[in-house]
């Protein structure tokens, strides 16, 4: 059996068209990676946005409840009932007056 002498294959020089193709592939790859990263960032921002909308809705609901409670607590009838039951107050009669003077002053 004869031994064949193998020579390395010569590397062809890459021409300008090959460099241009490689550059286009590289730019395309970078654009795809940037698109994926941008979509991920948009998804995170949307999640934060909807979370803030939900929080705002909750705060508006609490604000409405507080306004309703405030209106209820300051209603004249409720104030009068609380004054009668807890403070033992009564409506003044037409002839009932209380005059306050300084102590010691005549």
Backbone bond lengths (Angstrom), bond angles and torsions (degrees), N, CA, C in turn:
res aa  C-N    CA-C-N  psi(-1)  N-CA   C-N-CA  omega(-1)  CA-C   N-CA-C  phi
1 X - - - 1.418 - - 1.520 109.47 -
2 X 1.241 111.57 132.36 1.462 116.52 -177.45 1.513 110.45 -88.91
3 X 1.243 111.32 140.89 1.454 117.30 179.17 1.514 109.17 -90.26
4 X 1.351 114.18 125.00 1.463 117.11 -179.10 1.515 108.96 -93.46
5 X 1.227 113.38 140.82 1.459 119.39 178.63 1.526 108.10 -90.68
6 X 1.354 115.62 114.84 1.464 120.08 -178.64 1.516 109.84 -94.29
7 X 1.280 114.37 131.38 1.459 119.09 177.25 1.525 108.63 -108.29
8 X 1.324 117.48 145.11 1.458 119.39 178.63 1.531 110.53 -63.88
9 X 1.303 112.39 146.39 1.456 117.79 179.58 1.523 108.40 -73.82
10 X 1.259 117.27 135.87 1.461 118.43 179.73 1.536 110.13 -71.78
11 X 1.299 114.50 140.77 1.462 120.39 178.12 1.515 107.37 -82.80
12 X 1.300 112.81 127.47 1.459 116.94 179.94 1.518 108.48 -77.34
13 X 1.230 114.04 146.36 1.461 119.16 177.04 1.512 108.20 -75.53
14 X 1.303 114.63 137.73 1.457 119.54 178.91 1.517 107.79 -82.42
15 X 1.300 114.52 126.31 1.458 119.45 -179.26 1.522 110.83 -83.48
16 X 1.283 115.63 -178.28 1.460 121.18 -179.28 1.526 111.46 -65.27
17 X 1.312 117.86 -33.13 1.462 119.69 -179.89 1.526 110.26 -68.31
18 X 1.310 117.87 -35.90 1.465 121.31 177.18 1.518 111.56 -66.62
19 X 1.326 116.59 -40.79 1.465 120.74 177.40 1.520 110.62 -64.75
20 X 1.308 116.14 -40.39 1.462 120.64 178.84 1.526 110.49 -63.39
21 X 1.333 116.82 -43.13 1.466 121.25 178.49 1.522 110.31 -63.68
22 X 1.314 116.67 -43.96 1.465 120.45 178.41 1.531 110.63 -61.73
23 X 1.305 116.76 -41.76 1.464 120.88 178.07 1.519 111.80 -62.87
24 X 1.333 116.52 -42.12 1.462 120.09 177.93 1.527 111.40 -63.66
25 X 1.319 116.83 -42.22 1.470 120.42 178.59 1.524 110.20 -64.08
26 X 1.315 116.68 -40.66 1.464 120.93 178.85 1.529 110.98 -64.09
27 X 1.318 117.37 -44.95 1.467 121.38 178.61 1.521 110.45 -64.17
28 X 1.323 117.45 -41.22 1.461 121.43 178.16 1.533 110.93 -62.60
29 X 1.319 116.49 -43.05 1.472 120.18 177.55 1.520 111.63 -62.34
30 X 1.327 116.83 -43.13 1.466 120.09 179.00 1.525 110.64 -64.90
31 X 1.326 117.25 -37.52 1.468 120.63 178.99 1.522 110.59 -65.87
32 X 1.324 117.34 -39.90 1.462 120.36 178.51 1.526 111.55 -65.52
33 X 1.314 117.10 -42.09 1.468 120.55 177.65 1.525 109.97 -64.11
34 X 1.323 117.29 -41.78 1.470 120.58 178.77 1.521 110.87 -63.70
35 X 1.338 117.43 -38.15 1.465 121.10 178.92 1.523 110.77 -64.39
36 X 1.314 117.31 -42.94 1.468 120.97 178.97 1.524 110.44 -63.72
37 X 1.324 116.90 -44.03 1.468 120.17 179.17 1.525 111.33 -64.62
38 X 1.321 116.89 -39.12 1.458 121.03 179.17 1.523 111.19 -66.18
39 X 1.328 117.57 -41.11 1.461 120.39 177.43 1.524 111.02 -63.29
40 X 1.312 116.66 -38.78 1.469 120.36 177.95 1.530 110.17 -63.98
41 X 1.318 116.55 -43.10 1.459 120.68 179.36 1.533 110.66 -65.01
42 X 1.324 117.44 -40.69 1.467 121.07 178.38 1.519 110.23 -63.24
43 X 1.328 117.43 -41.68 1.463 121.20 179.25 1.534 110.58 -61.76
44 X 1.322 117.03 -42.42 1.470 120.45 177.91 1.525 111.32 -64.28
45 X 1.336 116.93 -42.34 1.460 120.32 179.88 1.523 111.65 -66.13
46 X 1.328 117.09 -38.89 1.465 119.98 177.38 1.521 111.02 -64.00
47 X 1.324 116.72 -40.95 1.468 120.07 178.88 1.523 110.25 -62.49
48 X 1.330 117.04 -43.85 1.465 120.49 178.80 1.529 110.62 -65.50
49 X 1.332 117.38 -38.11 1.463 121.77 179.74 1.522 110.78 -62.87
50 X 1.327 117.03 -48.50 1.461 119.87 -178.76 1.527 111.59 -68.08
51 X 1.318 116.71 -31.05 1.467 120.02 175.10 1.529 110.37 -64.98
52 X 1.330 116.69 -41.89 1.461 120.47 178.22 1.529 111.67 -67.77
53 X 1.341 117.39 -36.44 1.463 120.25 176.23 1.524 110.94 -62.82
54 X 1.327 115.87 -41.28 1.464 119.80 178.87 1.530 110.39 -65.03
55 X 1.331 116.34 -41.12 1.465 120.88 178.77 1.530 110.23 -64.24
56 X 1.333 117.37 -41.16 1.463 121.47 178.67 1.526 110.36 -63.67
57 X 1.311 116.54 -41.23 1.462 120.72 178.23 1.526 110.68 -62.57
58 X 1.318 115.97 -41.56 1.469 120.61 178.42 1.530 110.45 -63.69
59 X 1.333 117.20 -42.29 1.462 120.54 179.43 1.527 111.37 -65.21
60 X 1.330 116.96 -39.22 1.470 119.65 177.65 1.519 111.26 -64.31
61 X 1.326 116.35 -38.75 1.460 119.88 178.36 1.533 110.43 -64.82
62 X 1.336 116.37 -44.11 1.468 119.90 177.85 1.528 110.72 -62.65
63 X 1.337 117.24 -39.59 1.463 121.39 179.62 1.528 110.11 -62.75
64 X 1.319 116.74 -43.30 1.460 120.63 177.71 1.520 112.08 -62.51
65 X 1.329 116.58 -40.83 1.461 120.24 177.77 1.526 110.76 -64.34
66 X 1.331 116.50 -39.99 1.465 119.85 179.25 1.526 111.09 -66.38
67 X 1.329 117.60 -40.17 1.462 120.14 177.66 1.521 111.01 -63.93
68 X 1.321 116.04 -41.64 1.456 120.49 178.84 1.528 110.63 -64.10
69 X 1.320 116.10 -43.68 1.466 120.38 178.70 1.525 110.78 -64.89
70 X 1.330 116.81 -40.97 1.461 120.73 178.70 1.523 110.76 -63.00
71 X 1.326 116.73 -43.03 1.465 119.86 178.95 1.523 110.71 -64.68
72 X 1.313 115.84 -37.23 1.466 119.89 179.83 1.533 110.94 -68.58
73 X 1.334 115.88 -42.71 1.465 119.16 -176.68 1.520 112.73 -71.82
74 X 1.304 117.93 -25.81 1.465 120.03 -178.74 1.521 112.23 -98.80
75 X 1.301 117.88 8.47 1.465 120.60 177.35 1.530 108.79 -63.98
76 X 1.328 118.25 136.64 1.472 121.04 -176.06 1.531 113.81 -56.96
77 X 1.308 117.64 -40.55 1.459 119.95 -178.99 1.525 110.89 -64.45
78 X 1.334 117.06 -41.33 1.464 120.27 179.56 1.522 110.85 -66.47
79 X 1.332 117.13 -40.81 1.467 120.39 178.52 1.525 109.71 -61.84
80 X 1.318 116.46 -42.63 1.466 119.86 179.46 1.528 110.95 -64.41
81 X 1.321 117.48 -42.48 1.467 120.57 179.03 1.522 111.14 -63.30
82 X 1.314 117.11 -42.50 1.465 120.64 178.94 1.529 110.44 -64.56
83 X 1.319 117.05 -40.16 1.467 120.51 179.78 1.526 110.55 -64.19
84 X 1.314 117.45 -40.38 1.467 120.10 -179.89 1.523 111.59 -70.68
85 X 1.326 117.83 -45.21 1.467 119.80 -172.74 1.528 112.83 -79.79
86 X 1.303 118.54 -45.16 1.470 120.42 -174.52 1.526 113.54 -90.25
87 X 1.317 117.23 -33.22 1.463 119.99 -175.54 1.525 112.96 -106.41
88 X 1.321 116.58 0.64 1.465 121.99 -179.62 1.529 111.98 53.63
89 X 1.301 116.07 40.06 1.462 120.56 178.13 1.525 108.86 -91.54
90 X 1.299 115.11 160.13 1.460 120.10 177.14 1.520 109.08 -141.47
91 X 1.322 115.92 159.19 1.455 120.11 178.99 1.518 108.65 -68.89
92 X 1.322 116.69 137.86 1.462 118.20 179.10 1.529 110.85 -71.50
93 X 1.310 114.43 141.12 1.462 119.54 174.40 1.520 107.93 -77.06
94 X 1.322 116.70 171.37 1.460 119.13 -177.60 1.517 111.25 -65.76
95 X 1.327 117.85 -30.60 1.466 120.44 -176.72 1.522 112.40 -98.89
96 X 1.289 118.50 3.15 1.462 121.22 -174.56 1.533 109.19 -96.67
97 X 1.343 116.17 115.52 1.452 121.32 -179.53 1.514 108.81 -133.20
98 X 1.305 116.41 153.60 1.460 121.77 175.84 1.521 106.30 -127.26
99 X 1.310 115.68 119.83 1.453 120.61 -178.63 1.517 107.35 -104.07
100 X 1.302 116.41 126.12 1.457 121.70 179.46 1.520 108.61 -102.69
101 X 1.296 114.87 130.06 1.465 120.05 176.98 1.508 108.03 -129.56
102 X 1.319 114.51 162.63 1.457 118.71 176.99 1.515 108.84 -73.54
103 X 1.302 116.39 146.15 1.461 121.09 -179.48 1.521 109.40 -68.73
104 X 1.283 116.16 133.59 1.454 121.13 178.99 1.515 113.29 84.84
105 X 1.294 119.63 -15.17 1.463 121.26 178.89 1.517 108.98 -90.14
106 X 1.301 118.04 135.15 1.470 122.70 -178.21 1.485 109.70 -114.94
